[in-house]
Amino acid sequence: MRYTLFKACICFAAAVCENFDGYFMRHALYLASKGLGRTRPNPCVGCVIVSVNGTIVGEGWHHKAGEPHAEALALIDAGSQANGSTAYVSLEPCNHFGRTPPCTQALIRS
């Protein structure tokens, strides 16, 4: 319930915010901060997936090195709603194979 209420508040705030891009980017940075001290040697990254009507449909952050990146988690959270949506990512998505597949390819496929 608390999480649903939080998401509803974010959507309402976005609806009255004049700078949508800035709002959603700040939210991605907030999500990234949840990984502080846990992602080494990787950076902290947050991602927000926003539908064409300005609703957050997915979000994620990088929890720990070797685990899925923020973009992958946000895409999983968004599911089919990711199609045609905008991704706000606090750092350029990776484009290489390491312990996880490239985030750029996952974003393109969505």
KOLGU-4560 file (N, C-alpha, C; in nm, 3 decimals, padded with zeros to 5 digits):
<recs>
<n_xx: 00.083 n_yy: -00.120 n_zz: 00.000 ca_xx: 00.000 ca_yy: 00.000 ca_zz: 00.000 c_xx: 00.087 c_yy: 00.125 c_zz: 00.000 mol: A seq: 1 type: MET>
<n_xx: 00.190 n_yy: 00.127 n_zz: 00.083 ca_xx: 00.274 ca_yy: 00.244 ca_zz: 00.094 c_xx: 00.342 c_yy: 00.273 c_zz: -00.041 mol: A seq: 2 type: ARG>
<n_xx: 00.392 n_yy: 00.167 n_zz: -00.107 ca_xx: 00.459 ca_yy: 00.183 ca_zz: -00.236 c_xx: 00.363 c_yy: 00.235 c_zz: -00.341 mol: A seq: 3 type: TYR>
<n_xx: 00.239 n_yy: 00.183 n_zz: -00.343 ca_xx: 00.139 ca_yy: 00.229 ca_zz: -00.440 c_xx: 00.107 c_yy: 00.376 c_zz: -00.416 mol: A seq: 4 type: THR>
<n_xx: 00.093 n_yy: 00.415 n_zz: -00.292 ca_xx: 00.066 ca_yy: 00.555 ca_zz: -00.259 c_xx: 00.182 c_yy: 00.643 c_zz: -00.304 mol: A seq: 5 type: LEU>
<n_xx: 00.306 n_yy: 00.595 n_zz: -00.283 ca_xx: 00.424 ca_yy: 00.670 ca_zz: -00.324 c_xx: 00.424 c_yy: 00.690 c_zz: -00.475 mol: A seq: 6 type: PHE>
<n_xx: 00.394 n_yy: 00.584 n_zz: -00.551 ca_xx: 00.388 ca_yy: 00.595 ca_zz: -00.696 c_xx: 00.278 c_yy: 00.692 c_zz: -00.739 mol: A seq: 7 type: LYS>
<n_xx: 00.164 n_yy: 00.689 n_zz: -00.671 ca_xx: 00.054 ca_yy: 00.779 ca_zz: -00.705 c_xx: 00.095 c_yy: 00.924 c_zz: -00.681 mol: A seq: 8 type: ALA>
<n_xx: 00.166 n_yy: 00.950 n_zz: -00.573 ca_xx: 00.212 ca_yy: 01.085 ca_zz: -00.543 c_xx: 00.311 c_yy: 01.133 c_zz: -00.650 mol: A seq: 9 type: CYS>
<n_xx: 00.399 n_yy: 01.044 n_zz: -00.693 ca_xx: 00.495 ca_yy: 01.080 ca_zz: -00.797 c_xx: 00.422 c_yy: 01.116 c_zz: -00.925 mol: A seq: 10 type: ILE>
<n_xx: 00.323 n_yy: 01.036 n_zz: -00.963 ca_xx: 00.249 ca_yy: 01.063 ca_zz: -01.087 c_xx: 00.174 c_yy: 01.195 c_zz: -01.078 mol: A seq: 11 type: CYS>
<n_xx: 00.115 n_yy: 01.225 n_zz: -00.963 ca_xx: 00.045 ca_yy: 01.351 ca_zz: -00.946 c_xx: 00.143 c_yy: 01.468 c_zz: -00.953 mol: A seq: 12 type: PHE>
<n_xx: 00.256 n_yy: 01.455 n_zz: -00.887 ca_xx: 00.356 ca_yy: 01.562 ca_zz: -00.889 c_xx: 00.406 c_yy: 01.584 c_zz: -01.032 mol: A seq: 13 type: ALA>
<n_xx: 00.424 n_yy: 01.476 n_zz: -01.107 ca_xx: 00.471 ca_yy: 01.489 ca_zz: -01.245 c_xx: 00.368 c_yy: 01.561 c_zz: -01.331 mol: A seq: 14 type: ALA>
<n_xx: 00.241 n_yy: 01.539 n_zz: -01.303 ca_xx: 00.135 ca_yy: 01.600 ca_zz: -01.383 c_xx: 00.132 c_yy: 01.751 c_zz: -01.367 mol: A seq: 15 type: ALA>
<n_xx: 00.174 n_yy: 01.802 n_zz: -01.252 ca_xx: 00.171 ca_yy: 01.947 ca_zz: -01.230 c_xx: 00.309 c_yy: 02.011 c_zz: -01.245 mol: A seq: 16 type: VAL>
<n_xx: 00.410 n_yy: 01.931 n_zz: -01.271 ca_xx: 00.546 ca_yy: 01.982 ca_zz: -01.286 c_xx: 00.566 c_yy: 02.036 c_zz: -01.426 mol: A seq: 17 type: CYS>
<n_xx: 00.626 n_yy: 02.154 n_zz: -01.438 ca_xx: 00.649 ca_yy: 02.215 ca_zz: -01.568 c_xx: 00.764 c_yy: 02.150 c_zz: -01.643 mol: A seq: 18 type: GLU>
<n_xx: 00.861 n_yy: 02.096 n_zz: -01.572 ca_xx: 00.979 ca_yy: 02.038 ca_zz: -01.635 c_xx: 00.978 c_yy: 01.888 c_zz: -01.615 mol: A seq: 19 type: ASN>
<n_xx: 00.908 n_yy: 01.817 n_zz: -01.703 ca_xx: 00.895 ca_yy: 01.672 ca_zz: -01.690 c_xx: 01.031 c_yy: 01.603 c_zz: -01.691 mol: A seq: 20 type: PHE>
<n_xx: 01.116 n_yy: 01.641 n_zz: -01.786 ca_xx: 01.246 ca_yy: 01.575 ca_zz: -01.796 c_xx: 01.327 c_yy: 01.590 c_zz: -01.668 mol: A seq: 21 type: ASP>
<n_xx: 01.331 n_yy: 01.711 n_zz: -01.614 ca_xx: 01.404 ca_yy: 01.735 ca_zz: -01.490 c_xx: 01.346 c_yy: 01.657 c_zz: -01.374 mol: A seq: 22 type: GLY>
<n_xx: 01.215 n_yy: 01.650 n_zz: -01.368 ca_xx: 01.149 ca_yy: 01.576 ca_zz: -01.259 c_xx: 01.186 c_yy: 01.428 c_zz: -01.264 mol: A seq: 23 type: TYR>
<n_xx: 01.174 n_yy: 01.368 n_zz: -01.382 ca_xx: 01.200 ca_yy: 01.225 ca_zz: -01.393 c_xx: 01.349 c_yy: 01.193 c_zz: -01.379 mol: A seq: 24 type: PHE>
<n_xx: 01.434 n_yy: 01.284 n_zz: -01.424 ca_xx: 01.578 ca_yy: 01.262 ca_zz: -01.407 c_xx: 01.615 c_yy: 01.270 c_zz: -01.259 mol: A seq: 25 type: MET>
<n_xx: 01.556 n_yy: 01.364 n_zz: -01.186 ca_xx: 01.581 ca_yy: 01.371 ca_zz: -01.041 c_xx: 01.534 c_yy: 01.244 c_zz: -00.973 mol: A seq: 26 type: ARG>
<n_xx: 01.424 n_yy: 01.187 n_zz: -01.020 ca_xx: 01.375 ca_yy: 01.063 ca_zz: -00.961 c_xx: 01.472 c_yy: 00.948 c_zz: -00.990 mol: A seq: 27 type: HIS>
<n_xx: 01.529 n_yy: 00.946 n_zz: -01.111 ca_xx: 01.630 ca_yy: 00.844 ca_zz: -01.144 c_xx: 01.752 c_yy: 00.859 c_zz: -01.055 mol: A seq: 28 type: ALA>
<n_xx: 01.792 n_yy: 00.983 n_zz: -01.027 ca_xx: 01.906 ca_yy: 01.006 ca_zz: -00.938 c_xx: 01.874 c_yy: 00.962 c_zz: -00.795 mol: A seq: 29 type: LEU>
<n_xx: 01.751 n_yy: 00.986 n_zz: -00.752 ca_xx: 01.708 ca_yy: 00.939 ca_zz: -00.619 c_xx: 01.717 c_yy: 00.787 c_zz: -00.612 mol: A seq: 30 type: TYR>
<n_xx: 01.668 n_yy: 00.718 n_zz: -00.717 ca_xx: 01.675 ca_yy: 00.572 ca_zz: -00.718 c_xx: 01.821 c_yy: 00.527 c_zz: -00.715 mol: A seq: 31 type: LEU>
<n_xx: 01.908 n_yy: 00.594 n_zz: -00.789 ca_xx: 02.050 ca_yy: 00.559 ca_zz: -00.790 c_xx: 02.109 c_yy: 00.568 c_zz: -00.650 mol: A seq: 32 type: ALA>
<n_xx: 02.065 n_yy: 00.665 n_zz: -00.573 ca_xx: 02.120 ca_yy: 00.684 ca_zz: -00.438 c_xx: 02.090 c_yy: 00.565 c_zz: -00.347 mol: A seq: 33 type: SER>
<n_xx: 01.990 n_yy: 00.484 n_zz: -00.381 ca_xx: 01.958 ca_yy: 00.366 ca_zz: -00.300 c_xx: 02.069 c_yy: 00.262 c_zz: -00.306 mol: A seq: 34 type: LYS>
<n_xx: 02.154 n_yy: 00.270 n_zz: -00.408 ca_xx: 02.263 ca_yy: 00.174 ca_zz: -00.422 c_xx: 02.395 c_yy: 00.220 c_zz: -00.362 mol: A seq: 35 type: GLY>
<n_xx: 02.397 n_yy: 00.340 n_zz: -00.302 ca_xx: 02.521 ca_yy: 00.393 ca_zz: -00.246 c_xx: 02.586 c_yy: 00.293 c_zz: -00.150 mol: A seq: 36 type: LEU>
<n_xx: 02.714 n_yy: 00.267 n_zz: -00.173 ca_xx: 02.790 ca_yy: 00.179 ca_zz: -00.085 c_xx: 02.770 c_yy: 00.031 c_zz: -00.112 mol: A seq: 37 type: GLY>
<n_xx: 02.692 n_yy: -00.004 n_zz: -00.216 ca_xx: 02.662 ca_yy: -00.145 ca_zz: -00.240 c_xx: 02.703 c_yy: -00.194 c_zz: -00.380 mol: A seq: 38 type: ARG>
<n_xx: 02.739 n_yy: -00.105 n_zz: -00.471 ca_xx: 02.756 ca_yy: -00.144 ca_zz: -00.611 c_xx: 02.901 c_yy: -00.157 c_zz: -00.656 mol: A seq: 39 type: THR>
<n_xx: 02.995 n_yy: -00.129 n_zz: -00.571 ca_xx: 03.136 ca_yy: -00.130 ca_zz: -00.609 c_xx: 03.175 c_yy: -00.261 c_zz: -00.676 mol: A seq: 40 type: ARG>
<n_xx: 03.245 n_yy: -00.261 n_zz: -00.784 ca_xx: 03.314 ca_yy: -00.149 ca_zz: -00.849 c_xx: 03.227 c_yy: -00.073 c_zz: -00.950 mol: A seq: 41 type: PRO>
<n_xx: 03.102 n_yy: -00.110 n_zz: -00.962 ca_xx: 03.010 ca_yy: -00.043 ca_zz: -01.054 c_xx: 02.958 c_yy: 00.087 c_zz: -00.994 mol: A seq: 42 type: ASN>
<n_xx: 02.914 n_yy: 00.180 n_zz: -01.078 ca_xx: 02.853 ca_yy: 00.304 ca_zz: -01.028 c_xx: 02.709 c_yy: 00.280 c_zz: -00.983 mol: A seq: 43 type: PRO>
<n_xx: 02.658 n_yy: 00.371 n_zz: -00.906 ca_xx: 02.517 ca_yy: 00.369 ca_zz: -00.867 c_xx: 02.437 c_yy: 00.425 c_zz: -00.985 mol: A seq: 44 type: CYS>
<n_xx: 02.334 n_yy: 00.352 n_zz: -01.025 ca_xx: 02.254 ca_yy: 00.395 ca_zz: -01.140 c_xx: 02.106 c_yy: 00.375 c_zz: -01.107 mol: A seq: 45 type: VAL>
<n_xx: 02.024 n_yy: 00.471 n_zz: -01.149 ca_xx: 01.879 ca_yy: 00.461 ca_zz: -01.136 c_xx: 01.815 c_yy: 00.480 c_zz: -01.272 mol: A seq: 46 type: GLY>
<n_xx: 01.698 n_yy: 00.419 n_zz: -01.289 ca_xx: 01.627 ca_yy: 00.429 ca_zz: -01.417 c_xx: 01.477 c_yy: 00.438 c_zz: -01.392 mol: A seq: 47 type: CYS>
<n_xx: 01.412 n_yy: 00.527 n_zz: -01.466 ca_xx: 01.268 ca_yy: 00.544 ca_zz: -01.459 c_xx: 01.212 c_yy: 00.529 c_zz: -01.601 mol: A seq: 48 type: VAL>
<n_xx: 01.111 n_yy: 00.446 n_zz: -01.617 ca_xx: 01.044 ca_yy: 00.430 ca_zz: -01.746 c_xx: 00.911 c_yy: 00.506 c_zz: -01.736 mol: A seq: 49 type: ILE>
<n_xx: 00.890 n_yy: 00.599 n_zz: -01.831 ca_xx: 00.774 ca_yy: 00.687 ca_zz: -01.828 c_xx: 00.693 c_yy: 00.669 c_zz: -01.956 mol: A seq: 50 type: VAL>
<n_xx: 00.564 n_yy: 00.642 n_zz: -01.939 ca_xx: 00.476 ca_yy: 00.623 ca_zz: -02.055 c_xx: 00.452 c_yy: 00.755 c_zz: -02.126 mol: A seq: 51 type: SER>
<n_xx: 00.390 n_yy: 00.747 n_zz: -02.244 ca_xx: 00.365 ca_yy: 00.867 ca_zz: -02.324 c_xx: 00.272 c_yy: 00.966 c_zz: -02.254 mol: A seq: 52 type: VAL>
<n_xx: 00.191 n_yy: 00.919 n_zz: -02.158 ca_xx: 00.102 ca_yy: 01.011 ca_zz: -02.086 c_xx: 00.167 c_yy: 01.065 c_zz: -01.958 mol: A seq: 53 type: ASN>
<n_xx: 00.296 n_yy: 01.037 n_zz: -01.937 ca_xx: 00.368 ca_yy: 01.094 ca_zz: -01.823 c_xx: 00.358 c_yy: 01.015 c_zz: -01.695 mol: A seq: 54 type: GLY>
<n_xx: 00.315 n_yy: 00.890 n_zz: -01.702 ca_xx: 00.303 ca_yy: 00.805 ca_zz: -01.584 c_xx: 00.426 c_yy: 00.716 c_zz: -01.571 mol: A seq: 55 type: THR>
<n_xx: 00.478 n_yy: 00.706 n_zz: -01.451 ca_xx: 00.589 ca_yy: 00.613 ca_zz: -01.427 c_xx: 00.534 c_yy: 00.472 c_zz: -01.433 mol: A seq: 56 type: ILE>
<n_xx: 00.588 n_yy: 00.392 n_zz: -01.527 ca_xx: 00.542 ca_yy: 00.254 ca_zz: -01.542 c_xx: 00.647 c_yy: 00.153 c_zz: -01.496 mol: A seq: 57 type: VAL>
<n_xx: 00.769 n_yy: 00.200 n_zz: -01.473 ca_xx: 00.874 ca_yy: 00.111 ca_zz: -01.424 c_xx: 00.988 c_yy: 00.189 c_zz: -01.364 mol: A seq: 58 type: GLY>
<n_xx: 01.052 n_yy: 00.130 n_zz: -01.265 ca_xx: 01.169 ca_yy: 00.193 ca_zz: -01.206 c_xx: 01.261 c_yy: 00.086 c_zz: -01.150 mol: A seq: 59 type: GLU>
<n_xx: 01.388 n_yy: 00.121 n_zz: -01.143 ca_xx: 01.485 ca_yy: 00.028 ca_zz: -01.088 c_xx: 01.616 c_yy: 00.098 c_zz: -01.057 mol: A seq: 60 type: GLY>
<n_xx: 01.698 n_yy: 00.031 n_zz: -00.978 ca_xx: 01.832 ca_yy: 00.082 ca_zz: -00.948 c_xx: 01.924 c_yy: -00.038 c_zz: -00.935 mol: A seq: 61 type: TRP>
<n_xx: 02.052 n_yy: -00.011 n_zz: -00.957 ca_xx: 02.152 ca_yy: -00.117 ca_zz: -00.950 c_xx: 02.177 c_yy: -00.148 c_zz: -00.803 mol: A seq: 62 type: HIS>
<n_xx: 02.147 n_yy: -00.272 n_zz: -00.763 ca_xx: 02.156 ca_yy: -00.311 ca_zz: -00.623 c_xx: 02.296 c_yy: -00.354 c_zz: -00.582 mol: A seq: 63 type: HIS>
<n_xx: 02.364 n_yy: -00.430 n_zz: -00.670 ca_xx: 02.491 ca_yy: -00.490 ca_zz: -00.631 c_xx: 02.565 c_yy: -00.534 c_zz: -00.758 mol: A seq: 64 type: LYS>
<n_xx: 02.698 n_yy: -00.527 n_zz: -00.757 ca_xx: 02.778 ca_yy: -00.571 ca_zz: -00.871 c_xx: 02.744 c_yy: -00.716 c_zz: -00.905 mol: A seq: 65 type: ALA>
<n_xx: 02.728 n_yy: -00.743 n_zz: -01.033 ca_xx: 02.696 ca_yy: -00.877 ca_zz: -01.079 c_xx: 02.547 c_yy: -00.904 c_zz: -01.092 mol: A seq: 66 type: GLY>
<n_xx: 02.467 n_yy: -00.818 n_zz: -01.034 ca_xx: 02.321 ca_yy: -00.832 ca_zz: -01.043 c_xx: 02.269 c_yy: -00.743 c_zz: -01.156 mol: A seq: 67 type: GLU>
<n_xx: 02.143 n_yy: -00.762 n_zz: -01.197 ca_xx: 02.089 ca_yy: -00.682 ca_zz: -01.308 c_xx: 02.105 c_yy: -00.531 c_zz: -01.284 mol: A seq: 68 type: PRO>
<n_xx: 02.129 n_yy: -00.462 n_zz: -01.394 ca_xx: 02.144 ca_yy: -00.317 ca_zz: -01.388 c_xx: 02.008 c_yy: -00.248 c_zz: -01.374 mol: A seq: 69 type: HIS>
<n_xx: 02.013 n_yy: -00.120 n_zz: -01.344 ca_xx: 01.892 ca_yy: -00.041 ca_zz: -01.321 c_xx: 01.796 c_yy: -00.047 c_zz: -01.439 mol: A seq: 70 type: ALA>
<n_xx: 01.849 n_yy: -00.037 n_zz: -01.560 ca_xx: 01.765 ca_yy: -00.037 ca_zz: -01.679 c_xx: 01.689 c_yy: -00.169 c_zz: -01.693 mol: A seq: 71 type: GLU>
<n_xx: 01.759 n_yy: -00.280 n_zz: -01.671 ca_xx: 01.695 ca_yy: -00.412 ca_zz: -01.682 c_xx: 01.584 c_yy: -00.426 c_zz: -01.578 mol: A seq: 72 type: ALA>
<n_xx: 01.609 n_yy: -00.382 n_zz: -01.457 ca_xx: 01.508 ca_yy: -00.392 ca_zz: -01.351 c_xx: 01.387 c_yy: -00.303 c_zz: -01.381 mol: A seq: 73 type: LEU>
<n_xx: 01.413 n_yy: -00.183 n_zz: -01.433 ca_xx: 01.303 ca_yy: -00.092 ca_zz: -01.468 c_xx: 01.219 c_yy: -00.149 c_zz: -01.582 mol: A seq: 74 type: ALA>
<n_xx: 01.285 n_yy: -00.211 n_zz: -01.679 ca_xx: 01.211 ca_yy: -00.271 ca_zz: -01.791 c_xx: 01.127 c_yy: -00.390 c_zz: -01.744 mol: A seq: 75 type: LEU>
<n_xx: 01.180 n_yy: -00.468 n_zz: -01.652 ca_xx: 01.102 ca_yy: -00.579 ca_zz: -01.595 c_xx: 00.981 c_yy: -00.524 c_zz: -01.520 mol: A seq: 76 type: ILE>
<n_xx: 01.003 n_yy: -00.417 n_zz: -01.443 ca_xx: 00.894 ca_yy: -00.355 ca_zz: -01.367 c_xx: 00.787 c_yy: -00.300 c_zz: -01.461 mol: A seq: 77 type: ASP>
<n_xx: 00.828 n_yy: -00.243 n_zz: -01.573 ca_xx: 00.734 ca_yy: -00.183 ca_zz: -01.668 c_xx: 00.661 c_yy: -00.288 c_zz: -01.751 mol: A seq: 78 type: ALA>
<n_xx: 00.725 n_yy: -00.400 n_zz: -01.775 ca_xx: 00.663 ca_yy: -00.504 ca_zz: -01.859 c_xx: 00.631 c_yy: -00.452 c_zz: -01.998 mol: A seq: 79 type: GLY>
<n_xx: 00.516 n_yy: -00.487 n_zz: -02.050 ca_xx: 00.478 ca_yy: -00.447 ca_zz: -02.186 c_xx: 00.454 c_yy: -00.296 c_zz: -02.198 mol: A seq: 80 type: SER>
<n_xx: 00.436 n_yy: -00.229 n_zz: -02.086 ca_xx: 00.413 ca_yy: -00.084 ca_zz: -02.089 c_xx: 00.539 c_yy: -00.007 c_zz: -02.130 mol: A seq: 81 type: GLN>
<n_xx: 00.654 n_yy: -00.075 n_zz: -02.131 ca_xx: 00.779 ca_yy: -00.009 ca_zz: -02.170 c_xx: 00.780 c_yy: 00.029 c_zz: -02.318 mol: A seq: 82 type: ALA>
<n_xx: 00.704 n_yy: -00.044 n_zz: -02.399 ca_xx: 00.699 ca_yy: -00.019 ca_zz: -02.542 c_xx: 00.648 c_yy: 00.122 c_zz: -02.570 mol: A seq: 83 type: ASN>
<n_xx: 00.731 n_yy: 00.203 n_zz: -02.636 ca_xx: 00.693 ca_yy: 00.340 ca_zz: -02.670 c_xx: 00.716 c_yy: 00.441 c_zz: -02.559 mol: A seq: 84 type: GLY>
<n_xx: 00.764 n_yy: 00.394 n_zz: -02.443 ca_xx: 00.788 ca_yy: 00.483 ca_zz: -02.330 c_xx: 00.928 c_yy: 00.543 c_zz: -02.338 mol: A seq: 85 type: SER>
<n_xx: 00.956 n_yy: 00.635 n_zz: -02.247 ca_xx: 01.087 ca_yy: 00.702 ca_zz: -02.238 c_xx: 01.160 c_yy: 00.651 c_zz: -02.116 mol: A seq: 86 type: THR>
<n_xx: 01.289 n_yy: 00.623 n_zz: -02.132 ca_xx: 01.372 ca_yy: 00.581 ca_zz: -02.019 c_xx: 01.457 c_yy: 00.699 c_zz: -01.973 mol: A seq: 87 type: ALA>
<n_xx: 01.453 n_yy: 00.728 n_zz: -01.847 ca_xx: 01.538 ca_yy: 00.829 ca_zz: -01.784 c_xx: 01.640 c_yy: 00.752 c_zz: -01.701 mol: A seq: 88 type: TYR>
<n_xx: 01.768 n_yy: 00.763 n_zz: -01.738 ca_xx: 01.873 ca_yy: 00.687 ca_zz: -01.675 c_xx: 01.979 c_yy: 00.783 c_zz: -01.623 mol: A seq: 89 type: VAL>
<n_xx: 02.024 n_yy: 00.761 n_zz: -01.499 ca_xx: 02.118 ca_yy: 00.854 ca_zz: -01.437 c_xx: 02.260 c_yy: 00.842 c_zz: -01.491 mol: A seq: 90 type: SER>
<n_xx: 02.287 n_yy: 00.741 n_zz: -01.573 ca_xx: 02.419 ca_yy: 00.723 ca_zz: -01.634 c_xx: 02.399 c_yy: 00.654 c_zz: -01.768 mol: A seq: 91 type: LEU>
<n_xx: 02.485 n_yy: 00.684 n_zz: -01.864 ca_xx: 02.472 ca_yy: 00.623 ca_zz: -01.996 c_xx: 02.466 c_yy: 00.471 c_zz: -01.984 mol: A seq: 92 type: GLU>
<n_xx: 02.366 n_yy: 00.408 n_zz: -02.047 ca_xx: 02.353 ca_yy: 00.262 ca_zz: -02.039 c_xx: 02.474 c_yy: 00.191 c_zz: -02.099 mol: A seq: 93 type: PRO>
<n_xx: 02.511 n_yy: 00.079 n_zz: -02.040 ca_xx: 02.626 ca_yy: 00.003 ca_zz: -02.089 c_xx: 02.594 c_yy: -00.062 c_zz: -02.224 mol: A seq: 94 type: CYS>
<n_xx: 02.699 n_yy: -00.085 n_zz: -02.303 ca_xx: 02.682 ca_yy: -00.147 ca_zz: -02.433 c_xx: 02.783 c_yy: -00.260 c_zz: -02.453 mol: A seq: 95 type: ASN>
<n_xx: 02.807 n_yy: -00.335 n_zz: -02.348 ca_xx: 02.903 ca_yy: -00.446 ca_zz: -02.356 c_xx: 02.853 c_yy: -00.564 c_zz: -02.274 mol: A seq: 96 type: HIS>
<n_xx: 02.907 n_yy: -00.680 n_zz: -02.305 ca_xx: 02.876 ca_yy: -00.800 ca_zz: -02.227 c_xx: 02.979 c_yy: -00.811 c_zz: -02.116 mol: A seq: 97 type: PHE>
<n_xx: 02.932 n_yy: -00.824 n_zz: -01.994 ca_xx: 03.016 ca_yy: -00.850 ca_zz: -01.878 c_xx: 02.947 c_yy: -00.958 c_zz: -01.799 mol: A seq: 98 type: GLY>
<n_xx: 02.923 n_yy: -00.932 n_zz: -01.672 ca_xx: 02.845 ca_yy: -01.027 ca_zz: -01.593 c_xx: 02.696 c_yy: -01.017 c_zz: -01.626 mol: A seq: 99 type: ARG>
<n_xx: 02.660 n_yy: -00.907 n_zz: -01.692 ca_xx: 02.521 ca_yy: -00.887 ca_zz: -01.736 c_xx: 02.523 c_yy: -00.846 c_zz: -01.884 mol: A seq: 100 type: THR>
<n_xx: 02.413 n_yy: -00.869 n_zz: -01.956 ca_xx: 02.410 ca_yy: -00.829 ca_zz: -02.098 c_xx: 02.398 c_yy: -00.677 c_zz: -02.113 mol: A seq: 101 type: PRO>
<n_xx: 02.422 n_yy: -00.625 n_zz: -02.235 ca_xx: 02.417 ca_yy: -00.480 ca_zz: -02.258 c_xx: 02.278 c_yy: -00.420 c_zz: -02.234 mol: A seq: 102 type: PRO>
<n_xx: 02.274 n_yy: -00.315 n_zz: -02.157 ca_xx: 02.147 ca_yy: -00.246 ca_zz: -02.128 c_xx: 02.095 c_yy: -00.175 c_zz: -02.252 mol: A seq: 103 type: CYS>
<n_xx: 02.184 n_yy: -00.127 n_zz: -02.337 ca_xx: 02.139 ca_yy: -00.057 ca_zz: -02.457 c_xx: 02.050 c_yy: -00.147 c_zz: -02.541 mol: A seq: 104 type: THR>
<n_xx: 02.090 n_yy: -00.271 n_zz: -02.557 ca_xx: 02.012 ca_yy: -00.364 ca_zz: -02.638 c_xx: 01.875 c_yy: -00.392 c_zz: -02.575 mol: A seq: 105 type: GLN>
<n_xx: 01.870 n_yy: -00.406 n_zz: -02.444 ca_xx: 01.742 ca_yy: -00.428 ca_zz: -02.375 c_xx: 01.649 c_yy: -00.309 c_zz: -02.395 mol: A seq: 106 type: ALA>
<n_xx: 01.705 n_yy: -00.188 n_zz: -02.387 ca_xx: 01.623 ca_yy: -00.068 ca_zz: -02.406 c_xx: 01.572 c_yy: -00.059 c_zz: -02.549 mol: A seq: 107 type: LEU>
<n_xx: 01.658 n_yy: -00.091 n_zz: -02.645 ca_xx: 01.617 ca_yy: -00.085 ca_zz: -02.786 c_xx: 01.506 c_yy: -00.187 c_zz: -02.813 mol: A seq: 108 type: ILE>
<n_xx: 01.521 n_yy: -00.307 n_zz: -02.760 ca_xx: 01.421 ca_yy: -00.412 ca_zz: -02.782 c_xx: 01.285 c_yy: -00.379 c_zz: -02.720 mol: A seq: 109 type: ARG>
<n_xx: 01.287 n_yy: -00.303 n_zz: -02.614 ca_xx: 01.159 ca_yy: -00.272 ca_zz: -02.547 c_xx: 01.078 c_yy: -00.177 c_zz: -02.630 mol: A seq: 110 type: SER>
</recs>
